[in-house]
Amino acid sequence: MSRINSNISSLVARRVLDQNNKDLSKSLERLATGVRINRGGDDPAGLIVGERLQTEQSRLEAAIGNAQRADQVVNIAEGGLQEISSLLLEAQSLVSQNGNDAGLSTDEKEANQQQVDQIISTIDRIASVTTFNGSKLLNGRFDFVVSGLSSSVTDFEINAAKIQDGTNVDVNVIVTQSAQHAGLFLSAGSTSINLSAAGNSFSFELAGSDGTRQFTFGSGTTLTDAAASINTFKTVTGVSARASGNGIVLKSTDFGSAEFVSVKVLTDGGINDASSGAGTTAGIYSLSSLNENGVVSTGSTAFVSATNAIRDEGQDVGASINGINARGNGLVVSIANDALDLNLTVNSTVGTSPGSLSALTLTGGGAKFNLGTEVNLANQVRLGLPNVAARNLGSNALGFLNDIGSGGSLTIVNSSNVDGAQKVVNKAIDQVAKLRGRLGAFQGNTVQSTIRSLGVSLENTTAAVSLIRDTDFAAETSNLTRSQILVQASTNALALSNVSQQNVLALLG
């Protein structure tokens, strides 16, 4: 090459040197920042994917924080309930002590009543002061709000629900199977017990879900008197009696498959077994073979043959709630799924008559937690935290905890109230225990499992982000060394190419 106006080799060397300097700068930048993609030009597709994954990573971290916060909220609520549970156990002990009427003085009973009053006051205080971050947890603030409650619903409990803000959830019940008492019909063939001899006795063992009792009646005892004697012990046996026509209707005091009535004849006493008309032959009949007036159709067991117990069991109500098969327990129907978790108690009229019922409308409320990466209904959980003040612990049928305090209808200073007071306290203990169990299940099966699942997702997402965006120091160090060598080489080449043009002066001599 003997031209001097265009030094092509110098241009090539300079271009290569510029490129090598850029590569060296890029390697230095990646090593300095620890990030492989510092601008869109480094890897456009990788930048897009990396930004999306970083967004997901941020949402996962926030979701884990939300779940951990929910766990702490439940911890504080459960701590308050634990103390209330301890107080209720103490109240149960005091009520039981006042049942020992002859063994306690009036002063001792009054002292026990004062302690019960203090327990009720403390429970109310705990319900009003159990707080997380300024939000009261046990005063009903986070209970569900309902409207349009049907008069056929005697009690309800909403544990959890998914509700879109600004919308309502109608709860509709269709009763498909009637609830039934357990029951038997003892037909005496007349309105009184007639035995073969005046000195004979008719003796049988009656058993129900609550216990067993033996009854013995002499000849000439009217069925009305016999039924009254049986009813004296219905709280012991769980069986009530009613004289009807020529017999006695025995029924469990409650509905449901857990109830039963059993009769075992110990001595039949030669009771009259002659038929005095259609369906009136003396013996033991199933309630399914008669109507409420005691008119028997067919099928009975003679008293003399009933030395082995004759038993009948009740039946739970069958129903669906909002198109979902519900679980029946006596007159209580319940469902528990991702959308709705509730228990409804219907009255006996609805529970024994298949048909439809608009039970209530859920309009809002509940403690709302967002446990997923997306803020939407699918990731939201609403947990019902009811008011656990003394006036709300108990039931309409039994009474409430504040009723056993001084001035209440079940004050335990009055020994005749002790049985009812004990039932109220037992109901309150059961309610608090169920609430604590539900909170524990929410923590263990929802919150903790969500935290673990989100943690695994965060690990995998972080690994993906690192693979796409982070600098591989081993590879980049090698690139740096290569770029340094190439920069030095291209610099030397540029110097040589500039010097080579001077060789043309030798031709000028």
C-alpha positions in Angstrom: 0.0 0.0 0.0 1.6 3.3 -1.1 -1.3 5.7 -0.7 -1.4 8.1 2.3 -4.8 9.9 2.0 -6.7 6.8 3.2 -5.1 4.7 5.9 -7.5 1.8 5.8 -5.6 -0.4 8.3 -5.8 2.5 10.8 -9.5 2.8 10.3 -10.0 -0.9 10.9 -7.8 -0.9 14.0 -9.6 2.1 15.4 -13.0 0.5 14.8 -11.9 -2.7 16.5 -10.4 -0.8 19.4 -13.7 1.1 19.9 -15.6 -2.2 20.0 -13.1 -3.8 22.4 -13.3 -0.8 24.6 -17.1 -1.1 24.7 -16.9 -4.8 25.5 -14.4 -3.9 28.3 -16.7 -1.2 29.7 -19.7 -3.6 29.6 -17.8 -6.3 31.5 -16.6 -3.7 34.0 -20.2 -2.4 34.4 -21.6 -5.9 34.9 -18.9 -6.8 37.5 -19.4 -3.5 39.3 -23.2 -3.7 39.5 -23.6 -7.5 39.7 -26.4 -7.2 37.0 -26.1 -8.6 33.6 -28.9 -6.4 32.1 -28.2 -2.8 32.9 -30.1 -1.3 30.0 -32.5 -2.5 27.3 -29.8 -2.9 24.8 -28.0 -5.5 26.8 -30.9 -8.0 26.3 -34.3 -6.6 25.3 -36.2 -9.9 25.7 -34.4 -10.6 29.0 -35.2 -7.2 30.2 -39.0 -7.7 29.6 -39.0 -11.1 31.3 -36.9 -9.9 34.1 -39.1 -6.9 34.9 -42.2 -9.1 34.9 -40.5 -11.6 37.2 -39.4 -8.8 39.5 -42.9 -7.6 39.7 -44.1 -11.1 40.6 -41.3 -11.3 43.1 -42.4 -8.0 44.8 -46.0 -9.2 44.9 -45.0 -12.6 46.4 -43.0 -10.7 49.1 -46.0 -8.5 49.9 -48.3 -11.6 50.0 -46.1 -13.3 52.4 -46.1 -10.2 54.6 -49.9 -10.1 54.4 -50.2 -13.7 55.5 -47.7 -13.2 58.3 -49.7 -10.2 59.4 -52.9 -12.3 59.3 -51.2 -14.9 61.5 -50.3 -12.3 64.1 -53.9 -11.0 64.1 -55.2 -14.5 64.8 -52.6 -15.0 67.4 -53.8 -12.0 69.4 -57.5 -12.9 69.0 -56.8 -16.5 70.1 -54.8 -15.2 73.1 -57.9 -13.3 74.3 -60.1 -16.3 73.7 -57.8 -18.5 75.6 -58.1 -16.3 78.7 -61.9 -16.2 78.3 -61.9 -20.0 78.1 -60.0 -20.2 81.4 -62.5 -17.8 83.0 -65.4 -19.9 81.8 -63.9 -23.0 83.3 -63.7 -21.2 86.6 -67.3 -20.1 86.2 -68.3 -23.7 85.6 -66.6 -24.7 88.8 -68.4 -22.0 90.8 -71.8 -22.9 89.3 -71.2 -26.6 90.2 -70.3 -25.6 93.8 -73.5 -23.7 94.2 -75.4 -26.8 93.2 -74.3 -28.3 96.5 -77.3 -26.5 98.2 -77.2 -28.2 101.6 -73.4 -28.1 101.9 -73.0 -24.3 101.3 -73.9 -21.4 103.5 -75.7 -18.4 102.1 -72.5 -16.4 102.5 -70.5 -18.9 100.5 -73.1 -18.8 97.7 -73.0 -15.1 97.7 -69.2 -15.2 97.5 -69.4 -17.5 94.5 -71.9 -15.3 92.9 -69.6 -12.3 93.3 -66.8 -14.3 91.6 -69.1 -15.1 88.7 -70.0 -11.4 88.4 -66.3 -10.6 88.3 -65.7 -13.3 85.6 -68.5 -11.8 83.5 -67.1 -8.3 83.9 -63.6 -9.5 82.9 -64.9 -11.4 79.9 -66.6 -8.2 78.7 -63.4 -6.3 79.2 -61.3 -8.8 77.3 -63.8 -8.7 74.5 -63.5 -4.9 74.3 -59.7 -4.5 74.6 -58.3 -7.3 72.6 -56.7 -5.2 69.8 -54.3 -5.4 66.9 -52.9 -2.2 65.4 -55.8 -0.2 66.8 -58.5 -2.6 65.6 -60.7 -4.3 68.2 -60.9 -8.0 67.4 -63.4 -9.6 69.7 -66.1 -6.8 70.0 -68.0 -7.8 66.9 -66.3 -5.3 64.6 -65.2 -8.1 62.3 -68.4 -10.1 62.5 -70.5 -10.6 59.4 -73.4 -8.3 58.6 -76.7 -9.9 57.6 -80.1 -8.6 56.6 -83.4 -10.2 55.9 -83.1 -12.9 58.5 -86.0 -15.4 58.2 -88.1 -16.0 61.2 -87.7 -19.7 60.5 -84.0 -19.5 61.3 -83.5 -19.8 65.1 -79.8 -19.4 65.1 -76.9 -18.9 62.7 -73.1 -18.7 62.6 -71.1 -17.4 59.7 -67.5 -18.5 59.9 -66.1 -17.4 56.6 -67.3 -16.1 53.2 -66.1 -14.6 49.9 -68.0 -11.3 49.3 -67.2 -8.9 46.5 -67.2 -5.4 47.9 -70.5 -3.7 47.1 -72.4 -6.9 46.5 -74.6 -9.2 48.7 -74.8 -12.9 49.0 -78.2 -14.5 49.4 -78.3 -17.7 51.4 -81.1 -20.0 50.2 -81.9 -23.4 51.8 -83.8 -26.2 50.3 -84.9 -28.9 52.8 -84.8 -32.3 51.0 -85.2 -34.6 54.0 -87.2 -34.0 57.2 -85.5 -34.1 60.6 -87.1 -36.6 62.9 -87.2 -37.4 66.6 -86.3 -40.8 67.7 -89.4 -42.4 69.2 -91.5 -45.4 70.2 -95.2 -45.8 71.0 -96.1 -47.9 74.0 -99.7 -49.1 73.5 -101.5 -50.3 76.7 -104.7 -51.2 74.9 -106.6 -48.7 77.1 -106.1 -45.4 78.9 -104.6 -47.1 81.9 -102.1 -49.9 82.6 -104.2 -53.0 83.2 -102.2 -56.0 84.6 -103.3 -59.6 85.1 -103.3 -59.2 88.9 -103.5 -56.2 91.2 -100.2 -57.0 92.8 -98.3 -57.2 89.5 -96.0 -54.5 88.2 -95.1 -53.4 84.7 -91.4 -52.5 84.7 -89.1 -51.4 81.8 -85.8 -49.7 81.2 -86.0 -46.5 79.2 -82.8 -45.2 77.5 -82.0 -42.1 75.5 -79.0 -40.1 74.3 -78.5 -38.6 77.8 -78.9 -41.7 80.0 -81.0 -44.5 81.3 -83.8 -44.9 83.8 -85.9 -47.7 85.1 -89.7 -47.2 85.6 -92.1 -49.4 87.4 -95.9 -48.9 87.3 -98.7 -50.8 89.0 -102.0 -51.9 87.6 -104.5 -49.1 87.2 -101.9 -46.4 86.7 -103.3 -44.0 84.2 -101.2 -43.3 81.1 -101.2 -39.6 81.9 -99.6 -40.3 85.3 -97.1 -42.7 83.7 -96.1 -40.0 81.2 -95.7 -37.4 83.9 -93.4 -39.8 85.8 -91.3 -40.3 82.7 -91.1 -36.6 82.0 -89.7 -36.0 85.5 -86.5 -37.6 84.3 -86.4 -36.4 80.7 -83.3 -34.3 81.5 -81.7 -37.5 82.7 -82.7 -39.7 79.7 -83.2 -37.2 76.9 -86.7 -38.7 76.3 -90.0 -37.0 76.8 -93.4 -38.7 77.1 -97.0 -37.8 76.2 -100.2 -39.8 76.8 -102.0 -40.2 73.5 -105.2 -42.4 73.1 -104.5 -45.8 74.5 -100.7 -45.4 74.7 -97.7 -43.3 75.5 -95.6 -41.5 72.8 -92.0 -41.5 73.7 -89.8 -39.1 71.9 -86.2 -37.9 72.1 -86.1 -34.3 73.3 -84.0 -33.3 70.2 -83.9 -34.1 66.5 -81.2 -36.0 64.7 -79.4 -39.3 64.1 -77.5 -38.9 67.4 -80.8 -39.3 69.3 -82.4 -42.6 70.1 -85.2 -44.1 72.3 -84.8 -47.6 73.6 -87.3 -49.7 75.7 -86.4 -52.9 77.4 -89.2 -54.7 79.3 -88.0 -56.1 82.6 -91.4 -57.4 83.8 -94.5 -57.3 81.7 -96.8 -58.0 84.7 -99.3 -59.8 82.4 -100.3 -56.5 80.8 -103.4 -56.7 78.7 -102.4 -57.6 75.1 -106.0 -57.9 73.7 -106.9 -55.9 70.7 -109.6 -53.3 71.5 -109.8 -51.9 68.0 -107.7 -51.4 64.9 -104.1 -50.5 65.7 -104.6 -50.6 69.5 -103.1 -54.0 70.4 -100.8 -53.6 73.4 -97.1 -53.6 72.5 -94.2 -51.4 71.3 -94.5 -49.6 68.0 -92.1 -47.6 66.0 -93.1 -43.9 65.6 -92.8 -44.3 61.8 -95.9 -46.5 62.0 -98.2 -44.0 63.6 -99.2 -40.4 63.4 -98.9 -37.8 66.2 -102.3 -38.8 67.6 -101.0 -42.3 68.3 -103.1 -44.1 65.8 -101.0 -47.2 65.0 -100.9 -48.8 61.6 -99.2 -52.2 61.6 -96.2 -53.9 63.2 -95.5 -54.1 66.9 -93.6 -56.1 69.5 -95.5 -57.6 72.3 -94.3 -56.5 75.8 -93.6 -60.1 76.7 -91.2 -60.4 73.7 -89.4 -57.1 74.4 -86.8 -58.5 76.8 -84.2 -57.4 74.3 -84.3 -53.7 73.9 -86.5 -52.2 71.1 -84.8 -49.2 69.7 -85.5 -46.3 67.3 -83.2 -43.6 66.1 -83.8 -40.1 64.9 -82.9 -38.5 61.6 -81.0 -35.4 60.6 -82.4 -32.8 58.4 -81.2 -33.1 54.8 -80.8 -29.9 52.8 -78.8 -27.9 50.2 -77.5 -24.4 50.7 -77.1 -22.3 47.5 -77.1 -25.4 45.5 -74.4 -27.2 47.6 -75.3 -30.3 49.5 -75.3 -29.4 53.2 -74.3 -31.4 56.2 -77.2 -32.0 58.6 -77.1 -32.5 62.3 -80.5 -32.5 63.9 -82.1 -29.2 62.8 -78.7 -27.6 62.0 -77.5 -27.4 58.3 -74.0 -26.3 57.4 -71.6 -26.0 54.5 -67.9 -25.3 54.5 -66.3 -24.5 51.2 -64.1 -21.8 49.7 -67.1 -19.5 49.1 -69.1 -19.9 52.3 -68.7 -21.5 55.7 -71.8 -21.3 57.9 -74.2 -23.1 60.2 -78.0 -22.5 60.2 -80.5 -23.8 62.7 -84.0 -23.9 61.3 -87.2 -24.3 63.4 -89.0 -27.6 63.6 -91.7 -26.5 61.2 -89.2 -26.0 58.4 -86.9 -28.8 59.4 -89.7 -31.4 59.2 -91.2 -30.1 56.0 -89.2 -30.4 52.7 -89.3 -27.1 50.9 -87.3 -23.9 50.2 -86.3 -21.1 52.5 -84.7 -17.7 51.9 -82.7 -17.8 55.1 -80.7 -14.5 55.1 -78.6 -12.1 53.0 -75.0 -11.6 53.7 -74.1 -7.9 53.1 -70.6 -7.6 54.3 -68.3 -7.7 57.3 -65.7 -10.2 58.4 -62.0 -9.7 58.8 -60.7 -9.5 55.2 -57.2 -10.8 54.4 -55.6 -10.9 51.0 -53.4 -14.0 50.9 -52.3 -14.1 47.3 -50.3 -12.1 44.8 -53.3 -10.7 43.0 -55.8 -8.4 44.9 -59.0 -10.1 43.8 -61.8 -12.2 45.3 -60.1 -15.5 44.6 -57.2 -14.5 46.9 -59.3 -12.9 49.6 -60.5 -14.6 52.8 -63.1 -13.1 55.1 -63.0 -14.6 58.6 -65.9 -14.0 61.0 -64.8 -12.8 64.5 -68.0 -12.5 66.6 -68.6 -10.4 69.7 -67.7 -12.6 72.6 -69.1 -10.4 75.3 -71.0 -12.2 78.0 -74.4 -11.1 76.6 -73.6 -13.0 73.4 -72.3 -16.3 74.8 -75.1 -18.8 75.1 -78.2 -19.2 73.1 -81.8 -17.9 72.8 -83.1 -21.3 74.0 -80.8 -21.6 77.1 -80.1 -18.0 78.0 -76.8 -16.1 77.9 -73.8 -15.8 80.2 -74.8 -12.4 81.6 -78.1 -14.0 82.8 -76.2 -15.9 85.5 -74.8 -12.6 86.9 -76.4 -10.7 89.8 -79.8 -9.5 88.7 -80.0 -12.0 85.9 -82.7 -14.6 85.4 -80.3 -17.5 86.2 -78.4 -16.1 89.1 -76.7 -19.0 90.9 -77.6 -17.8 94.4 -80.9 -19.3 93.6 -80.3 -23.1 93.7 -83.2 -23.7 91.3 -81.3 -21.8 88.6 -78.1 -23.8 88.9 -79.0 -26.5 86.3 -79.9 -23.8 83.7 -76.8 -21.8 84.6 -74.6 -24.8 84.1 -76.1 -25.4 80.6 -75.4 -21.8 79.7 -71.8 -21.9 80.9 -71.3 -25.2 79.0 -72.8 -23.7 75.9 -70.4 -20.7 76.2 -67.4 -23.0 76.7 -68.4 -24.9 73.6 -68.8 -21.7 71.6 -65.4 -20.3 72.6 -63.7 -23.7 72.0 -65.2 -23.9 68.6 -64.1 -20.4 67.7 -60.6 -21.1 68.9 -60.6 -24.3 66.9 -61.7 -22.4 63.8 -59.0 -19.8 64.3 -56.5 -22.6 64.7 -57.6 -24.3 61.6 -57.4 -21.0 59.7 -53.9 -20.5 60.9 -52.7 -24.0 60.3 -54.6 -24.9 57.1 -54.9 -21.5 55.4 -52.3 -19.0 56.6 -49.3 -21.2 57.3 -49.9 -23.3 54.2 -50.2 -20.1 52.2 -46.9 -18.8 53.7 -45.1 -22.0 52.8 -46.5 -22.1 49.3 -45.7 -18.5 48.6 -42.2 -19.0 50.1 -41.5 -21.8 47.5 -42.9 -19.6 44.7 -40.7 -16.7 45.9 -37.6 -18.9 45.9 -38.3 -20.2 42.4 -39.1 -16.7 41.1 -36.0 -15.2 42.6 -33.9 -18.0 41.1 -35.4 -17.2 37.7 -34.8 -13.5 38.1 -31.2 -14.2 39.1 -30.6 -16.5 36.1 -31.9 -13.8 33.7 -30.6 -10.6 35.2 -27.6 -11.3 37.5 -24.0 -11.3 36.4 -22.2 -14.6 36.1 -18.9 -13.5 37.7 -16.9 -16.5 36.5 -18.0 -15.9 32.8 -17.8 -12.1 33.1 -14.3 -12.2 34.6 -13.2 -14.3 31.6 -14.8 -11.8 29.3 -13.0 -9.0 31.1 -9.6 -10.6 30.7 -10.3 -11.3 27.0 -11.4 -7.7 26.5 -8.4 -6.3 28.3 -6.1 -8.3 26.0 -8.0 -7.3 22.9 -7.9 -3.6 23.9 -4.1 -3.8 24.3 -3.7 -5.7 21.1 -6.0 -3.3 19.1 -4.2 -0.3 20.6 -0.8 -1.7 19.4 -2.3 -2.5 16.0 -3.6 1.1 15.7 -0.2 2.5 16.5 1.5 0.2 14.0 -1.0 1.1 11.3 -0.3 4.8 11.9 3.4 4.3 11.7 3.2 2.2 8.5 2.1 5.2 6.4 5.4 6.8 7.1 7.2 4.1 5.1 6.1 5.9 1.9 8.7 8.6 2.6 11.5 6.1 1.6 10.2 6.3 -2.0 10.9 10.0 -2.0 14.6 9.3 -1.3 
